[in-house]
Amino acid sequence: MTKISRVFAIAAALAGLAEVALASPVVEGKGKGHSPKKCKKPAKRRAWHTLGNKDKKAYIDAQLCVMAKPGNPALPGVRTLFDEMVSIHQLQTLTIHSTGTFLPWHRWYLDLHERNLRDCGFKGAIPYWDEYHEAALPLVASSDVFDPVTGFGSEGTVAPQYCLTDGPFANYTNAIGPNWNITDGCIGRQHVFNPLRDSSFVDALLLPNATDVRAQTDYCLSLTTWAEASTCIYLTPHVAGHIGMGSTRGDPFTSPTEPLFYLHHAYIDKLWADWQAQNPAARTYAIGGRNTQDPAVGFLELPGDMAFEAAVVFQSEPTPEQAALVPAGDEGDNGPNVTLNHEFTAYGRIHLARARQVMDTKGGYLCYEYV
């Protein structure tokens, strides 16, 4: 049995045990963004290809503002607010990927990103990269998001980093990554094929009932349990989208060094919201699974166990300074499994939040919907 098929078998077996449903949300905490208020006018998160050039420019201008603002100097290597966001992701990578926290943590992280944009004068909502729509393209590089004038820039031409030479982010220097490293590097992309439509990508993952990523996405949304659906969303649309971006610094630790990361994860969040909307009473607050990676499995999409991945795949370890900031993974849970009390930390950027606060996109702490 392969690593991934074994994971799916476990997910199916534990599906009934991994569900937690609450009749109503409980909003906890005080401070910025934590007051229990009703969501009366949800912001509209729209697909990038449907936006006018004015709205596209407004988003990119706000992102450039975030890239120019100073970040938290207490986090290793951070110079800008954009770096700070990368560091927050880097330090928590092993508890937010291939775990039950993946979807709720990244939903919370998107909200944190949107708060940063608003502090830069952004009035809209995070757009999403409609990868289901883009799967029809012969080459993913032909997507609107890679337009050098109205989008995120195209791709580089010089190996090995393929640094961008056009678009708004061509001259930005990332300070965090790859993996646990703290080194300067450009934003680089290289597009080889369209993994959103290439069936060989799905075949390589040995996932069931799919001929391409569109079919696999439909399959993910047809699953009825949190354990199965969340694992499926993580493995195919999530991983395929990261490959589709073509980021040459797109390792799991510092993937937010690519500005398009946020549009991709907004799409993944949309898929989760779509799955929740099929049965709100049972799914809005459904959560479960490990709150740390299984040492025998590590990243679901990578070969080997955690020890192999650290030594062979990533070839890096956290510094003592980084290790002191890495969460244990069970904060708020009082055990090895994710609960609605699970805590999310931004290392002081905003107050602590709990998983229960982000399960409902219109629950008060959050107030948005996808259109």
C-alpha positions in Angstrom: 0.0 0.0 0.0 1.4 3.4 -1.0 1.9 6.2 1.5 -1.1 8.2 0.1 -3.5 5.2 -0.3 -2.7 4.3 3.3 -3.6 7.8 4.4 -6.9 7.6 2.5 -7.7 4.3 4.1 -7.0 5.7 7.6 -9.1 8.8 6.8 -12.0 6.6 5.7 -11.8 4.4 8.8 -11.7 7.3 11.2 -14.2 9.5 9.4 -16.9 8.9 11.9 -14.6 9.7 14.8 -13.1 12.9 13.2 -16.3 14.9 13.1 -17.2 17.6 15.6 -20.4 19.6 15.1 -21.7 22.6 17.2 -25.1 24.1 16.8 -23.8 27.7 17.1 -20.4 29.5 17.1 -18.7 30.7 20.2 -16.6 33.8 19.6 -13.8 34.2 22.2 -11.2 36.7 23.0 -10.9 40.5 23.1 -9.0 43.0 21.2 -8.5 43.9 17.6 -10.8 41.9 15.4 -12.2 39.7 18.2 -15.4 41.4 19.2 -18.5 39.1 18.7 -20.4 41.0 16.0 -22.8 39.9 13.4 -21.9 39.6 9.7 -24.5 41.9 8.0 -22.7 42.7 4.8 -20.2 40.0 3.8 -17.4 41.0 1.6 -17.4 39.5 -1.9 -14.4 37.4 -2.8 -14.3 37.2 -6.6 -12.3 35.3 -9.2 -9.2 37.3 -10.4 -10.2 36.8 -14.1 -13.5 38.5 -13.5 -12.0 41.7 -11.9 -11.6 44.9 -13.9 -8.1 46.4 -14.2 -8.9 49.1 -11.6 -9.7 46.4 -8.9 -6.7 44.4 -10.0 -4.4 47.4 -9.6 -5.9 48.2 -6.1 -5.0 44.7 -4.9 -1.5 44.7 -6.3 -0.8 48.2 -5.0 -1.9 47.1 -1.5 0.4 44.1 -1.8 3.3 46.3 -2.7 2.5 48.5 0.3 2.7 45.4 2.6 6.1 44.6 0.9 7.4 48.0 1.8 6.2 48.1 5.5 8.5 47.1 8.3 7.8 43.7 9.9 8.2 42.2 13.3 12.0 42.2 14.1 11.4 39.6 16.8 10.9 37.0 14.1 14.1 35.6 12.5 15.2 37.2 9.3 12.2 39.5 9.0 12.6 42.9 7.3 9.2 43.7 5.9 5.6 42.9 6.8 5.5 40.5 3.8 8.5 38.7 5.3 6.7 38.6 8.6 3.8 36.7 6.9 6.3 34.3 5.4 8.0 33.7 8.8 4.6 33.1 10.5 4.0 30.3 7.9 7.6 29.0 8.1 7.6 28.6 11.9 4.3 26.7 11.9 4.7 24.6 8.7 4.9 21.2 10.5 1.7 21.7 12.4 -0.4 23.3 9.5 0.3 20.8 6.6 -0.9 17.2 6.5 -2.7 17.9 9.7 -6.3 18.6 10.7 -5.4 22.3 11.1 -4.6 22.8 7.4 -7.9 24.3 6.2 -8.9 26.4 9.3 -5.3 27.7 9.8 -5.0 28.9 6.2 -8.5 30.5 6.4 -7.3 32.4 9.4 -4.0 33.3 7.7 -5.9 34.7 4.7 -7.8 36.9 7.0 -4.6 38.1 8.6 -3.3 38.9 5.1 -6.5 40.8 4.3 -6.1 42.9 7.5 -2.6 43.8 6.4 -4.0 44.9 3.0 -6.7 47.0 4.6 -4.0 48.7 6.7 -2.5 49.7 3.4 -5.8 51.2 2.2 -7.3 48.3 0.4 -11.1 48.5 0.3 -12.0 45.2 -1.4 -11.7 41.5 -0.5 -9.0 39.0 -1.4 -9.7 37.7 -4.9 -9.1 34.0 -5.7 -7.4 32.3 -8.6 -10.2 30.2 -10.1 -8.1 27.1 -10.9 -11.1 25.1 -11.9 -11.7 27.6 -14.7 -8.0 27.8 -15.5 -7.8 24.0 -15.9 -9.1 24.4 -19.4 -6.1 26.4 -20.5 -3.4 24.5 -22.6 -0.7 26.1 -20.5 -1.2 27.6 -17.1 1.1 30.5 -17.9 -1.6 31.9 -20.2 -3.8 32.6 -17.2 -4.7 36.3 -16.4 -2.9 36.1 -13.1 0.4 35.9 -15.0 -0.2 39.0 -17.1 2.9 41.2 -16.8 0.8 44.4 -16.9 -2.4 43.7 -15.0 -1.4 40.6 -13.1 1.5 39.1 -11.1 4.1 39.0 -13.8 5.0 36.1 -16.1 8.0 33.9 -15.5 11.8 34.1 -15.5 14.1 32.8 -18.1 17.5 32.3 -16.3 18.0 29.1 -14.3 18.1 28.1 -11.6 16.0 30.7 -9.8 14.1 32.0 -12.9 13.8 35.4 -11.3 10.9 37.6 -12.6 11.9 40.3 -15.0 8.5 41.8 -15.5 5.4 42.6 -13.5 5.0 44.5 -10.2 7.2 42.1 -8.1 10.2 41.7 -10.4 12.5 43.7 -8.1 11.4 42.3 -4.7 13.9 40.4 -2.6 12.6 37.8 -0.2 14.4 37.4 3.1 13.0 34.1 4.3 13.6 30.6 2.9 14.0 28.2 1.4 12.8 25.7 4.0 14.3 26.7 7.4 16.9 28.9 5.8 17.2 32.7 6.1 18.6 33.8 2.8 17.9 36.5 0.2 16.2 35.5 -3.0 14.1 36.8 -5.8 10.5 35.9 -6.7 11.0 33.3 -9.4 8.7 31.2 -11.6 9.1 28.6 -14.3 6.0 27.1 -16.0 6.5 23.8 -17.7 2.9 22.4 -18.1 -0.6 22.9 -16.7 -0.9 20.5 -13.7 -4.5 21.7 -13.3 -5.4 19.7 -16.4 -2.6 17.1 -16.8 -4.0 13.7 -15.7 -0.6 12.3 -15.1 -0.4 14.5 -12.0 -3.4 12.8 -10.6 -2.1 9.4 -11.7 1.2 10.0 -9.9 -0.7 10.7 -6.7 -2.7 7.5 -7.1 -5.9 9.2 -6.1 -9.2 7.5 -6.8 -12.0 8.3 -9.3 -10.3 11.0 -11.3 -9.1 11.6 -14.8 -7.9 15.1 -14.3 -7.7 17.7 -11.5 -11.2 19.1 -12.4 -12.6 15.6 -11.9 -10.6 15.1 -8.8 -11.9 18.4 -7.4 -15.5 17.3 -8.1 -14.7 14.0 -6.3 -13.3 15.8 -3.3 -16.5 17.9 -3.0 -18.6 14.7 -3.2 -17.0 13.2 -0.1 -19.2 13.4 2.9 -16.8 13.3 5.9 -14.3 16.0 7.1 -11.5 13.4 7.2 -11.9 12.4 3.6 -12.8 15.7 2.1 -10.1 17.7 3.8 -7.4 15.2 2.9 -8.6 15.1 -0.7 -8.6 18.9 -1.0 -5.1 19.1 0.5 -3.6 16.5 -1.8 -5.0 17.4 -5.3 -6.3 21.0 -5.8 -4.0 22.3 -3.2 -0.8 20.6 -4.4 -1.7 21.0 -8.1 -2.1 24.8 -7.6 1.2 25.2 -6.0 2.8 23.4 -8.9 0.8 25.5 -11.3 2.2 28.7 -9.9 5.7 27.5 -11.0 7.4 29.1 -8.0 11.0 28.2 -7.8 11.0 29.0 -4.1 7.8 27.2 -3.5 8.8 24.8 -0.7 6.1 24.0 1.9 7.8 26.2 4.5 8.1 29.5 2.6 5.6 29.2 -0.2 4.1 32.6 0.8 7.2 34.2 -0.8 5.1 34.0 -4.0 2.5 36.8 -3.9 0.1 34.5 -5.8 0.1 32.2 -2.8 -2.8 34.1 -1.3 -5.0 33.9 -4.4 -4.4 30.1 -4.6 -5.2 29.6 -1.0 -8.4 31.7 -1.3 -9.4 29.2 -4.0 -8.7 26.3 -1.6 -10.7 28.1 1.0 -13.5 28.5 -1.4 -13.6 24.7 -2.1 -13.8 24.1 1.7 -16.6 26.7 1.9 -18.4 25.0 -1.0 -18.1 21.7 0.8 -19.4 23.2 4.0 -22.4 24.8 2.2 -23.6 21.4 1.0 -24.7 20.5 4.6 -24.1 23.5 6.9 -25.6 21.9 10.0 -23.2 19.0 9.9 -20.2 20.5 8.2 -19.7 24.2 9.3 -18.1 23.2 12.5 -16.7 19.7 11.4 -13.1 19.4 12.4 -10.7 16.6 13.5 -7.5 14.8 12.8 -4.0 15.1 14.2 -2.7 18.6 15.3 0.9 17.6 14.4 2.3 15.6 11.5 2.5 11.8 12.0 6.2 11.1 12.3 5.8 8.0 10.2 4.1 9.9 7.4 5.3 13.6 7.4 4.0 15.5 4.4 1.3 13.4 2.6 2.6 14.5 -0.8 6.3 13.9 -0.2 8.2 10.6 0.0 9.4 9.1 3.3 8.7 9.9 6.9 9.5 13.1 8.8 13.1 12.2 9.4 13.7 11.3 5.8 12.0 14.6 4.6 14.1 16.7 7.0 17.4 15.0 6.0 16.9 14.4 2.3 14.1 16.5 1.0 14.5 19.8 2.9 18.2 19.4 4.0 17.7 22.0 6.7 16.7 22.3 10.4 15.5 25.2 12.4 18.0 27.3 14.2 17.7 27.5 18.0 16.1 30.9 17.6 13.5 29.5 15.2 12.9 26.3 17.3 12.0 28.5 20.3 9.2 30.0 18.3 7.8 26.8 16.8 4.4 25.9 18.4 4.0 22.5 20.0 0.9 22.1 17.8 -1.6 21.2 20.6 -2.2 24.6 21.9 -5.8 24.8 23.1 -6.5 21.1 22.3 -5.3 19.3 25.4 -4.5 16.3 23.4 -3.1 15.1 20.0 -6.3 15.9 18.0 -7.5 19.2 16.6 -10.5 20.7 18.3 -12.5 23.9 17.9 -10.4 25.3 20.8 -7.2 25.0 18.8 -5.2 28.3 19.0 -3.7 30.2 16.1 -0.8 32.7 16.8 0.5 35.5 14.7 3.3 36.2 17.2 1.7 39.5 18.4 0.5 40.9 15.1 -3.1 40.3 16.2 -4.6 38.6 19.3 -4.8 34.8 19.5 -7.7 33.2 17.6 -9.3 29.8 17.9 -10.4 27.4 15.2 -14.1 27.8 16.1 -13.9 31.5 15.1 -12.9 30.8 11.5 -15.2 27.8 10.7 -18.0 30.0 9.5 -17.0 32.6 6.8 -20.0 34.7 8.0 -19.8 33.9 11.7 -18.8 37.4 12.9 -15.0 37.0 13.3 -15.0 36.5 9.6 -17.5 38.2 7.2 -17.1 37.2 3.6 -18.5 34.9 0.9 -17.3 33.7 -2.5 -19.1 34.7 -5.7 
